[in-house]
């Protein structure tokens, strides 16, 4: 028996909007730790890891570990029927081939049940080793989204370079090239407006902008984004999900041919 | 010239 009650149901709506472009079908895993997902895009270039810790739910009952295969587009269709202020509860019986999404309006005057068919998905779970990153950039998520969008109108790839001068995003295309430098800036009114650069050593990596733009679908989840870079490793683009967890996007770099 | 890397060459199946 599984029963997860999330008072801030809008978080789950935003999570689905953040990942459904990248991944078509995925297994949602429930355990005592929380509600999680790990999936790659169809070309195995990017990986998304979601964790919503059990403590973040108002009620969390998971009698035994459960893996539920879902088509994310269908989950999104279901969750779009929930109001932004609704409380969302996920329910599944042991051995059932369906999951039920229950939506409750804040004043309890409307309660809806949406039952969705589960699917069998063969998925490979990957071990993500703990890594020391050469550079970690924390910046406003809207700023990062703007940069990715702007650069993708010029080129297909972005070179992200971190030096003691700041973080530089560069692209080049048929019509010309573009460079955007963001310097560390902690003298802001609100902490979420700060750009903080922690650099152990300079690093420069090239990535496909198409994927970066897809990751920025998570922007409504968090005012800030953290970008962790090391040479020879996929970049990690992380958005916190309130105080209950995170979405981490891993993207393999472009490498010299 | 660059080519796209693959996640599976960085993270191993468990």
Interface residues (C-beta under 8 A of the other chain):
Chain A: X40 X44 X45 X46 X47 X124 X125 X126 X127 X128 X129 X157 X206 X208 X233 X234 X250 X252 X253 X254 X255 X256 X257
Chain B: X1 X2 X3 X4 X5 X6 X7 X8 X9 X10 X11 X12 X13 X14
